Each structure stands twice: as C-alpha cells, then as structure tokens.
Amino acid sequence: MKLKEYIKTVPNFPKDGIMFKDITPLIADARAFTYATKQLSDFAREKDADVIVGPDARGFIFGTPVALNLNIGFIPVRKPGKLPRETITEAYDLEYGHAELSIHKDDIKTGQRVVIIDDLLATGGTIEATIKLVEKAGGNVVGIGFLIELAELKGRHRFKDYPIHSLLVY
C-alpha cells in the first residue's frame, strides 16, 4: 500500500517554514490506518515488546492499536498536569518551541521491554524525552516506531543505540 498517498503536506503550519505532514487522511481511511498499524505492530512484535508507550497526542493514535494488536498494554506519555497520580516529568525542545512530558511513576515495571510508537520523527526532542521517562521508570526501550520520519532533520542520529522503524521517510 502506498501510504504517502494518504499524507497531505501543509506549508507554513504551525508557523512559517514548517512543512507539516497531516496524517488525518490516513487515519480517516480504515484500510490505510489498519495497514500502517499492522506494520508498526510487526516491528513491536519482532522486538518482543511487553508494553507500548506513546507520547501525547498522536502517539496515542498509533500506539493504542499497536498495543491491542499485540494484546499488551499501552502507556500514555502526557503533558504535565494531565495524569492524576505521581509522575516523572522531562523537559525538551521541539523544532518550534519547548515542552514537557510526564508519565505515571509506577506504570512501567522494572525491566519491561518497551517499544515507543509515535506518528513523526523530526528533530527527536519528543522521543528523547520519552526515552528518558521510560528509563527513569525502569523500562528498557527496545525499539522506536514511526509512521513518518523527516530525514533532513536528522532526528534518527540522536538514537543510535535504539532500533528505529519508520514506515515513510521524507
């Protein structure tokens, strides 16, 4: 299946100079969405994941069906203030700003094999923060899967110690 046909590029969003990759046409099409999540599920299965972790918010869209496909749990990584129990928080830089992410301190069990699933790898700030959260919680990141990778931003180079699988590379 040609997944690139389901991705729309929107110039100058959310600010000038950004070529935003809109995934909504892909997730609106059941065949394309099923195909993409199956490919990411196959990667997570190969890594023998115990749990899937996905960053707020589009990591939820892809990570949850991957977890369901593998019959394992999904752990959300959220913006601060969105989780009700004790959390671990990590600050990071985006390609167009700064942000923080949090995870429940006790959601990941020591030694669990974690695959992180997200929609997009750009500069890698979100994923780096997510990795730090998983590792602080005691998990082992055994793979990182993306729908889209923006190769020109070289985010992959930040994660040489982790297997990465991207379905689409721009």
N, C-alpha and C positions, 0 to 999 in steps of 0.2 A: 504494500500500500504506500502511496506517495503522500506522506504526512505533510510535507511542505505545502501542498496544495490547500491545506486547512489552516495555515498560519498567515495572518494578514500583518503586513508591516505598516505601522502608523508613524509617519515622520513627525518629529518635534513634539513627542509626548513622552513623559510628562513635562519636559522642558526642551527648549531649542537644542538641536544637535543630537538628540536621542532618537534612534530608530526603534520604536517599541514593537515587540513581537506579540501580537494579540492572539492568544490561544482560544478565545471564545468560539470561533468557528469549529475548531477541532472538538472541544468538549460538547458542542451542540449536536455533533454528528455521532450517533451511537456506534457506528462501525469504526470510525476513526479513533474515537475515545477508547473503545474496547481493545482495538489493535495496539494502541500506544501503551495502555496499562498492562496488557499482556506481555509486551516486550520488556517493560520495566520489571514486571513480576518474574520473568525468566531470569533476569540479571540477579534479582534479590534471592531467588531460589538457588542459583549457582553459588552464591556467597553464603548459603546456609544461614540466612538471617533468622534471628529469634524474634525480632521486633523491627517495625518500620518507624522512622522518625521523619516528620515533615514540618518545615518552617511555615509560619503564618504568611500568607494565606493560601497561596496557590500550591504549596507543598501538601496542603490538606486535600486538594482536588485530586492529585495524582497518587499521593501516598496511601490514602484510605482504601481505594480499590485494590492497590497492590497488596496491602495487608490482608484484605478479605480474600483475594485470590490465593494467598499462601496460608490462610487460616491461622494467622498470627495477629498480634496486637499492633495498634497504631498509637504513637505518642505525639501529641501536638507540641510544637515549639511556638510560643505565643509572644505577643508584645507585652511588656510589663503591665501589671495590674489586671490582666485577664484570667489569671489562674488563681483559684481560691485557697490553695494550700501553700506550704512553704516552698519557695522556689530558689533556683540558681539563676542569676542573670549575667548576660555578657553583652558588652557594648561593641559596636563595629561600624565600619564605614561602608556606605553604599556608593555606587558610581555617581550619585547625585544627592548625597546627604549623609546623615548619621542616624543610627537607630540602636535599639536594644532588643534582645530576645530573652525569654525566660522559659524554663522547664520546671515541672514539679521535681523537687529534690529526690523523691522516692519512686518515681515512675520507672526508671531504668534500674534493673538489678545488676549488681556487680558481676562483671564477666559476660553480660549479654552481648550477642553478636548483632550489631545494629547496621542496617542499611538506611541511609538518608535518601529521600526522594524529594525532588523539587522540580518546578517547571523549567527553570532557566539558570544556567551558569554564565554570569557576566564577569565581574571582577573577582568574585569569590568571597566577598565580605560576609554575606549571609551564611554561606556554608561553613566558612571558617568559624564563625560564632557558634553555629550549630554543633560542629565537631567538638569545640571546646566544652560546650554544655554537656554533650553526651559523655565525654571523657571525664569531666568533673563528677558526673553522676555515677561513674564506674563502668560505663559501657565501652565496648570495643567497636569502633567503626570499621566494618569490613568491606564497605562499598558505598559509592555515591552515584545515584542515577538521576538523569535529567531528561526532560523532553527536548530541550534546546540548549545548545552551547554556542556562545558568541566567541569564536576562536580569536578574533582580533583583540579582544580584551585580556587574553592570556590568563584567565582565572584558573585554568587547569594546572598551570605551573605552580600554584600555591599548594597543591595536593599530591605531590609526587609519591607520598607513602601510602596512598589510598587508590584502590581500583575505581576508575570512573567509567561510566557508560552513558553516552549521550545518543539519543535517537536521531537528532537533527543537529547539524553543525552549519553555522552561517559564518 
